[in-house]
Amino acid sequence: MDIQFQKIGKVSGELTINMAKADYEANVNKSLKELGKKVQMPGFRPGHVPASLVKKMYGTQVKADEVNKLLQDSLFDYIKSKKIDMLGEPLGSEKQTPQDIEKQDDFTFIFDIAIAPKFKAELNNEDNIDYYDIEVSDDIISKQLGALQQQAGHPEDVDSYEPKDIMRGTLAELDENGQPKEGGLVIETASLMPEYFKNDDQKKIFDGAKKNDVITFNPTTAYEANEAELMSLFKIEREDVANHAGNFSFQVNEISRFVPATLDQEFFDKVFGKDEVKSEDDARNKIKESIHDLQVNDSDYKFMLDVRAYMEQKVGELEFPDELLKKIMKANNKDKDEKFVEDNYAKSIVELKWHLIKEQLVKANKIKVNDKDIKAAAVQAARFQFAQYGMNNIPDEYLENYAQEMLKHQEQVNQLVDRCVDQKLAAALKEVVTLNHKNISSEDFAKMFEENNKADEAQA
């Protein structure tokens, strides 16, 4: 087999494969022989169909399969052996003439190859990049501690109502005279949280309410005719809601108040683990450490965004085979029209440029990811997800099981691999470049990201 590669400009080339009968004939004969052992045909015992008949019936298909297999193997083996830095996939050339698999013995295949531009992406201690050290404020620690107290809290029965209490009792529909309506709705186990009424006047009716009080109010007004709320309260279907727009009485049978957990040893052991924390100061320090660990990830994420912007500017403009890449993009999105390519090509080139830069940085810093790294990232992702809900004392066994479920999905595995690469690369680059440390509050850090996102949306 003869394979020739010719560069056309700096970032594209043409690859020609000339395939002779001798290149694939032995494989075709071998495949037909194997097929002859399996094929069944009336009048012949299995495995005893004449070879000539097998060839007549299946020869063209087997020939097509073997030619295609040899073509693919030879194409990619050549690209790999010659270290051609290809972008995307080989694309059939417009110079390609039709090949008749049945009548031809020798074939010529021509491919257009997009080649990555040549450039050098390097970083050293002369490169200065900002790194934001996020401060954990006392206010944030207090809010987190309060949230943990809420989660570990419990409901208590009380005698008089305060905002955010839950009231339970009997809800009864009234007629125009304020008397129980004949045939009207009666819900004996109704629950109300007046604090969440949409109408302030109806909300005030419940101020100072006590057990055994009977209160008259209008649910439709209270919820501003929200059908979903009224369906839930009345336990009726949507089409019946409008038939119950009058006043109701509510007899208060029970008032329940959620009481945050007390900062005692029982609470500390439940939230932080047995004897891990002995005082409120210990708890606050533990929370600070936990938040700091999460914020290091945020700082590293921002650092990598800044590394990207810095490197894109440092590398400068790169030449790409635009027309060829657009054809490849269209071939990979057969269900899309030309407008899709035109609308998305510029953004894809921006991402491609960073991908090529990042590849060099990963190689230069010898970044490698193994199964152990991916599993650790899955556990970390699980711990972070629970931490977002204030659940910080999740048993390792539960985190392991959660992580194993994540690893069953290839899309999530790919995301974890990318995360591992980014984390390892960030750690490596922080040792390579000179960091311009900048202290910043959590609020200002979040605001900075918000402003950046608005700027990106405006550009888009």
C-alpha positions as CSV (number, residue, x, y, z in Angstrom):
1,M,0.0,0.0,0.0
2,D,1.2,3.5,-0.9
3,I,0.4,6.4,1.4
4,Q,1.4,10.0,0.6
5,F,0.9,13.1,2.6
6,Q,1.3,16.6,1.2
7,K,1.1,19.8,3.3
8,I,-1.0,22.5,1.8
9,G,0.0,25.7,3.6
10,K,0.9,25.7,7.3
11,V,-2.3,24.2,8.8
12,S,-3.8,21.7,6.3
13,G,-2.7,18.8,4.2
14,E,-3.8,16.2,1.7
15,L,-3.4,12.5,2.5
16,T,-3.7,9.9,-0.4
17,I,-4.0,6.2,0.1
18,N,-3.4,3.9,-2.9
19,M,-4.7,0.4,-2.1
20,A,-4.0,-2.6,-4.3
21,K,-5.8,-6.0,-4.4
22,A,-2.8,-7.7,-2.8
23,D,-3.2,-5.4,0.3
24,Y,-6.6,-6.8,1.3
25,E,-7.1,-10.1,-0.7
26,A,-5.8,-12.4,2.0
27,N,-8.1,-10.9,4.6
28,V,-11.1,-11.2,2.2
29,N,-10.4,-14.9,1.6
30,K,-10.0,-15.6,5.3
31,S,-13.3,-13.9,6.1
32,L,-15.1,-15.8,3.4
33,K,-13.7,-19.0,4.7
34,E,-14.8,-18.3,8.2
35,L,-18.2,-17.2,6.9
36,G,-18.5,-20.5,4.9
37,K,-18.3,-22.4,8.2
38,K,-21.4,-20.6,9.6
39,V,-23.6,-19.9,6.6
40,Q,-26.7,-22.0,6.1
41,M,-28.3,-22.6,2.7
42,P,-31.1,-25.0,1.6
43,G,-29.7,-28.2,0.1
44,F,-26.3,-28.0,1.9
45,R,-25.3,-29.2,5.3
46,P,-24.1,-26.3,7.7
47,G,-20.4,-25.6,6.9
48,H,-20.5,-27.4,3.5
49,V,-21.8,-24.6,1.2
50,P,-19.4,-24.4,-1.8
51,A,-16.8,-21.6,-1.5
52,S,-17.7,-20.4,-4.9
53,L,-21.4,-19.9,-3.9
54,V,-20.4,-18.2,-0.6
55,K,-18.2,-15.8,-2.6
56,K,-20.9,-15.2,-5.2
57,M,-23.4,-14.3,-2.4
58,Y,-21.2,-12.5,0.1
59,G,-18.0,-11.6,-1.7
60,T,-18.8,-7.9,-2.4
61,Q,-19.9,-7.2,1.1
62,V,-16.9,-9.0,2.7
63,K,-14.6,-7.1,0.2
64,A,-16.2,-3.8,1.2
65,D,-15.8,-4.6,4.9
66,E,-12.1,-5.6,4.6
67,V,-11.2,-2.6,2.4
68,N,-12.9,-0.2,4.8
69,K,-11.2,-1.8,7.8
70,L,-7.8,-1.7,6.2
71,L,-8.5,1.9,5.1
72,Q,-9.3,3.1,8.6
73,D,-6.4,1.2,10.2
74,S,-3.9,2.5,7.7
75,L,-5.2,6.0,7.8
76,F,-4.9,6.5,11.6
77,D,-1.7,4.4,11.9
78,Y,0.0,6.6,9.4
79,I,-1.2,9.8,11.1
80,K,0.1,8.5,14.4
81,S,3.4,7.2,13.1
82,K,4.2,10.4,11.3
83,K,3.0,12.5,14.3
84,I,0.7,14.6,12.3
85,D,-1.0,16.9,14.8
86,M,-4.5,16.5,13.3
87,L,-7.5,18.6,14.3
88,G,-10.9,16.8,14.2
89,E,-11.3,13.9,11.8
90,P,-10.0,13.3,8.3
91,L,-12.5,14.6,5.7
92,G,-13.1,13.1,2.4
93,S,-11.6,15.4,-0.3
94,E,-13.6,17.0,-3.0
95,K,-11.0,15.5,-5.4
96,Q,-12.2,12.0,-4.4
97,T,-13.7,10.1,-7.4
98,P,-16.3,7.4,-6.9
99,Q,-14.8,3.9,-6.1
100,D,-16.7,0.9,-7.4
101,I,-16.2,-1.8,-4.7
102,E,-17.6,-4.5,-6.9
103,K,-15.8,-3.9,-10.2
104,Q,-12.5,-2.3,-9.0
105,D,-9.6,-4.2,-7.5
106,D,-7.3,-1.1,-6.8
107,F,-8.6,1.9,-5.0
108,T,-7.5,5.5,-4.3
109,F,-8.7,7.4,-1.3
110,I,-8.0,11.1,-0.7
111,F,-8.5,13.0,2.6
112,D,-8.2,16.6,3.7
113,I,-6.4,16.9,7.0
114,A,-6.7,19.9,9.3
115,I,-3.4,20.5,11.2
116,A,-2.9,22.2,14.5
117,P,-0.9,25.5,14.3
118,K,2.6,25.4,15.7
119,F,3.2,27.5,18.8
120,K,4.8,27.3,22.2
121,A,2.8,27.6,25.4
122,E,5.2,28.2,28.3
123,L,5.0,29.6,31.9
124,N,7.7,30.3,34.4
125,N,8.4,32.5,37.4
126,E,8.6,35.6,35.3
127,D,4.9,35.3,34.5
128,N,2.8,37.1,37.1
129,I,-0.8,36.0,37.6
130,D,-3.4,37.1,40.2
131,Y,-4.5,34.7,42.9
132,Y,-7.4,35.6,45.1
133,D,-7.3,34.6,48.8
134,I,-10.9,34.6,49.9
135,E,-11.5,35.7,53.4
136,V,-14.0,33.7,55.6
137,S,-15.9,36.4,57.5
138,D,-17.4,36.0,60.9
139,D,-20.8,36.8,59.4
140,I,-20.5,33.9,57.0
141,I,-19.4,31.6,59.8
142,S,-22.4,32.7,61.9
143,K,-24.8,32.1,59.1
144,Q,-23.4,28.6,58.5
145,L,-23.6,27.8,62.3
146,G,-27.1,29.1,62.4
147,A,-28.1,26.9,59.4
148,L,-26.6,23.9,61.1
149,Q,-28.6,24.7,64.3
150,Q,-31.8,24.9,62.2
151,Q,-31.1,21.5,60.6
152,A,-30.5,19.9,63.9
153,G,-33.4,21.7,65.5
154,H,-36.8,20.3,66.5
155,P,-40.5,21.4,66.6
156,E,-42.1,22.4,69.9
157,D,-45.7,23.0,70.9
158,V,-46.4,26.6,72.0
159,D,-49.5,28.4,73.2
160,S,-49.4,31.6,71.1
161,Y,-48.5,32.3,67.5
162,E,-45.4,34.0,66.2
163,P,-44.3,34.5,62.6
164,K,-43.1,31.3,60.9
165,D,-45.0,29.0,63.3
166,I,-47.2,26.3,61.9
167,M,-50.8,26.3,62.9
168,R,-52.9,23.2,62.7
169,G,-56.7,23.0,63.2
170,T,-60.1,22.8,61.7
171,L,-60.9,24.9,58.6
172,A,-64.6,25.4,57.9
173,E,-66.3,27.3,55.1
174,L,-68.8,30.0,56.1
175,D,-71.9,31.4,54.5
176,E,-72.6,35.1,53.9
177,N,-73.8,35.4,57.5
178,G,-70.6,34.1,59.0
179,Q,-72.2,30.8,59.9
180,P,-70.9,27.3,58.9
181,K,-72.1,26.8,55.3
182,E,-74.4,23.9,54.7
183,G,-72.6,21.4,52.6
184,G,-69.5,23.6,52.7
185,L,-65.9,22.5,53.0
186,V,-64.6,21.2,56.3
187,I,-60.9,20.3,56.6
188,E,-60.3,18.9,60.1
189,T,-56.5,18.6,59.7
190,A,-55.6,21.9,57.9
191,S,-52.2,23.4,58.3
192,L,-51.5,27.1,57.9
193,M,-48.3,29.3,57.9
194,P,-49.8,32.8,57.9
195,E,-46.3,34.3,57.6
196,Y,-46.3,33.1,54.0
197,F,-49.7,34.6,53.0
198,K,-49.3,36.9,50.1
199,N,-51.8,39.4,51.5
200,D,-50.5,41.4,54.5
201,D,-54.0,42.3,55.8
202,Q,-54.9,38.6,56.0
203,K,-51.6,37.8,57.6
204,K,-52.2,40.3,60.4
205,I,-55.5,38.6,61.4
206,F,-53.4,35.9,63.0
207,D,-51.2,38.1,65.1
208,G,-51.3,37.0,68.7
209,A,-53.5,34.0,68.0
210,K,-53.6,31.3,70.7
211,K,-54.7,27.7,71.1
212,N,-58.5,27.2,70.8
213,D,-59.0,30.6,69.2
214,V,-61.4,30.6,66.2
215,I,-60.3,33.0,63.5
216,T,-62.2,34.2,60.5
217,F,-60.2,34.9,57.3
218,N,-60.4,34.6,53.5
219,P,-58.0,32.0,52.0
220,T,-58.6,33.2,48.4
221,T,-57.6,36.8,49.4
222,A,-54.7,35.5,51.6
223,Y,-53.2,33.6,48.8
224,E,-54.2,36.1,46.1
225,A,-56.2,33.4,44.3
226,N,-53.2,31.1,43.8
227,E,-54.9,27.9,42.6
228,A,-52.0,25.6,43.6
229,E,-52.0,26.9,47.2
230,L,-55.8,26.7,47.5
231,M,-56.0,23.2,46.0
232,S,-53.5,22.1,48.6
233,L,-55.2,23.8,51.5
234,F,-58.8,22.7,50.5
235,K,-57.8,19.3,49.2
236,I,-59.9,19.8,46.1
237,E,-59.4,19.8,42.3
238,R,-58.5,22.9,40.3
239,E,-61.8,23.4,38.6
240,D,-63.6,23.5,42.1
241,V,-61.4,26.2,43.6
242,A,-63.4,29.2,42.3
243,N,-66.5,27.8,44.1
244,H,-65.0,28.5,47.5
245,A,-63.9,32.1,47.4
246,G,-65.7,33.3,50.6
247,N,-64.6,33.4,54.3
248,F,-63.5,30.4,56.4
249,S,-63.2,29.9,60.1
250,F,-60.1,28.3,61.5
251,Q,-60.1,26.8,65.0
252,V,-56.5,26.7,66.3
253,N,-55.9,23.2,67.8
254,E,-52.1,23.3,67.8
255,I,-49.2,25.7,67.3
256,S,-45.8,24.3,66.4
257,R,-42.6,26.3,66.5
258,F,-39.3,25.0,65.1
259,V,-36.6,25.6,67.7
260,P,-32.9,25.7,66.6
261,A,-30.6,23.2,68.3
262,T,-28.8,24.4,71.4
263,L,-25.0,24.8,71.1
264,D,-24.3,21.9,73.5
265,Q,-22.1,18.8,73.3
266,E,-25.0,16.7,71.9
267,F,-25.3,19.2,69.0
268,F,-21.5,19.3,68.4
269,D,-21.3,15.4,68.4
270,K,-24.2,15.1,66.0
271,V,-22.9,17.7,63.5
272,F,-19.1,17.4,63.7
273,G,-18.6,13.9,65.0
274,K,-18.0,12.4,68.5
275,D,-15.7,14.7,70.6
276,E,-14.4,16.5,67.5
277,V,-15.7,19.8,68.8
278,K,-16.0,20.9,72.5
279,S,-17.2,24.6,72.3
280,E,-18.7,27.2,70.1
281,D,-15.2,28.5,69.3
282,D,-14.2,25.1,68.2
283,A,-17.3,24.8,66.0
284,R,-16.7,28.2,64.4
285,N,-13.1,27.2,63.6
286,K,-14.3,23.9,62.2
287,I,-16.8,25.7,59.9
288,K,-14.1,28.2,58.9
289,E,-11.8,25.3,57.9
290,S,-14.6,23.7,55.9
291,I,-15.5,26.9,54.1
292,H,-11.9,27.7,53.4
293,D,-11.4,24.3,51.7
294,L,-14.3,25.0,49.4
295,Q,-13.1,28.6,48.8
296,V,-9.6,27.3,47.8
297,N,-11.4,25.4,45.0
298,D,-13.1,28.7,44.0
299,S,-9.8,30.5,44.1
300,D,-8.2,27.9,42.0
301,Y,-11.0,28.0,39.5
302,K,-10.6,31.8,39.1
303,F,-6.8,31.3,38.9
304,M,-7.3,28.9,35.9
305,L,-9.6,31.4,34.2
306,D,-6.9,34.0,34.6
307,V,-4.2,31.6,33.4
308,R,-6.4,31.0,30.3
309,A,-6.8,34.7,29.6
310,Y,-3.1,35.4,30.2
311,M,-1.9,32.5,28.0
312,E,-4.3,33.4,25.2
313,Q,-2.9,36.9,25.1
314,K,0.7,35.6,25.4
315,V,0.3,33.1,22.6
316,G,-1.4,35.6,20.4
317,E,-3.4,34.9,17.2
318,L,-3.1,31.4,15.8
319,E,-3.8,30.4,12.2
320,F,-6.5,27.8,11.6
321,P,-7.7,26.1,8.4
322,D,-11.1,27.8,8.8
323,E,-12.8,26.6,5.7
324,L,-11.8,23.0,6.3
325,L,-12.7,23.1,10.0
326,K,-16.1,24.5,9.0
327,K,-16.6,21.6,6.7
328,I,-15.6,19.2,9.5
329,M,-18.0,21.0,11.9
330,K,-20.8,20.6,9.4
331,A,-20.0,16.9,8.8
332,N,-20.2,16.3,12.6
333,N,-23.6,18.1,12.8
334,K,-25.4,16.7,9.8
335,D,-28.8,17.7,11.3
336,K,-27.8,21.4,11.5
337,D,-27.8,24.0,8.7
338,E,-25.0,26.3,7.5
339,K,-26.2,29.0,9.9
340,F,-25.4,26.8,12.8
341,V,-21.8,26.6,11.6
342,E,-21.5,30.3,11.0
343,D,-23.1,31.1,14.4
344,N,-20.9,28.7,16.4
345,Y,-17.6,28.6,14.5
346,A,-15.9,31.6,16.2
347,K,-16.8,30.3,19.7
348,S,-15.5,26.8,18.8
349,I,-12.2,28.3,17.7
350,V,-11.8,30.1,21.0
351,E,-12.3,26.9,22.8
352,L,-10.0,25.0,20.4
353,K,-7.2,27.5,21.0
354,W,-7.5,27.1,24.8
355,H,-7.6,23.3,24.4
356,L,-4.4,23.3,22.4
357,I,-2.7,25.6,25.0
358,K,-3.9,23.5,27.9
359,E,-2.6,20.3,26.2
360,Q,0.9,21.8,26.1
361,L,0.6,23.0,29.8
362,V,-0.6,19.5,30.9
363,K,2.3,17.8,29.0
364,A,4.9,20.3,30.2
365,N,3.8,19.8,33.9
366,K,3.5,16.0,33.5
367,I,-0.1,16.0,34.6
368,K,-1.6,12.5,34.8
369,V,-4.9,11.2,36.1
370,N,-5.5,7.7,37.4
371,D,-8.5,5.7,38.7
372,K,-7.7,6.6,42.3
373,D,-7.8,10.3,41.4
374,I,-11.1,10.0,39.7
375,K,-12.7,8.1,42.6
376,A,-11.3,10.8,45.0
377,A,-12.8,13.5,42.8
378,A,-16.2,11.7,42.9
379,V,-16.1,11.5,46.7
380,Q,-15.1,15.2,46.9
381,A,-17.9,16.1,44.5
382,A,-20.4,14.2,46.7
383,R,-19.1,15.8,49.9
384,F,-19.3,19.3,48.3
385,Q,-22.9,18.6,47.1
386,F,-24.0,17.6,50.6
387,A,-22.1,20.6,52.1
388,Q,-24.2,23.0,49.9
389,Y,-27.1,21.8,52.0
390,G,-25.2,22.2,55.2
391,M,-24.7,18.5,55.7
392,N,-21.1,18.3,56.8
393,N,-20.9,15.1,58.8
394,I,-21.8,12.5,56.1
395,P,-20.3,9.0,56.9
396,D,-17.5,8.0,54.6
397,E,-19.3,4.8,53.6
398,Y,-22.3,6.8,52.4
399,L,-20.0,9.2,50.4
400,E,-18.3,6.1,48.9
401,N,-21.6,4.6,47.7
402,Y,-22.7,8.0,46.3
403,A,-19.4,8.3,44.4
404,Q,-19.7,4.8,43.0
405,E,-23.1,5.7,41.5
406,M,-21.5,8.7,39.9
407,L,-18.8,6.5,38.3
408,K,-21.4,4.4,36.6
409,H,-22.2,7.2,34.1
410,Q,-19.5,7.9,31.5
411,E,-20.6,11.6,31.1
412,Q,-20.0,12.2,34.8
413,V,-16.7,10.3,34.6
414,N,-15.5,12.6,31.8
415,Q,-16.4,15.6,33.9
416,L,-14.5,14.2,36.9
417,V,-11.5,13.6,34.7
418,D,-11.6,17.2,33.5
419,R,-11.9,18.3,37.1
420,C,-8.9,16.2,38.2
421,V,-6.8,17.6,35.3
422,D,-7.8,21.2,36.2
423,Q,-7.1,20.7,39.9
424,K,-3.7,19.1,39.3
425,L,-2.8,21.7,36.7
426,A,-3.8,24.6,39.0
427,A,-1.6,23.1,41.8
428,A,1.3,22.7,39.4
429,L,1.1,26.2,37.9
430,K,0.8,27.9,41.3
431,E,4.4,26.5,41.9
432,V,5.6,27.7,38.5
433,V,4.4,31.3,38.1
434,T,4.7,34.2,40.4
435,L,1.4,34.7,42.3
436,N,0.0,38.2,42.9
437,H,-1.9,37.4,46.1
438,K,-5.0,39.5,46.6
439,N,-7.2,39.3,49.7
440,I,-10.9,39.5,48.9
441,S,-14.2,39.0,50.8
442,S,-16.6,36.3,49.8
443,E,-19.1,38.9,48.9
444,D,-16.7,40.8,46.6
445,F,-15.5,37.6,45.1
446,A,-19.0,36.6,44.2
447,K,-19.7,40.1,42.9
448,M,-16.6,39.9,40.7
449,F,-17.8,36.7,39.1
450,E,-21.3,38.2,38.6
451,E,-19.8,41.2,36.8
452,N,-17.6,39.0,34.7
453,N,-20.6,36.9,33.7
454,K,-22.6,39.9,32.7
455,A,-19.7,41.2,30.6
456,D,-19.4,37.8,28.9
457,E,-23.2,37.7,28.2
458,A,-23.0,41.2,26.7
459,Q,-20.2,40.2,24.4
460,A,-22.1,37.1,23.4
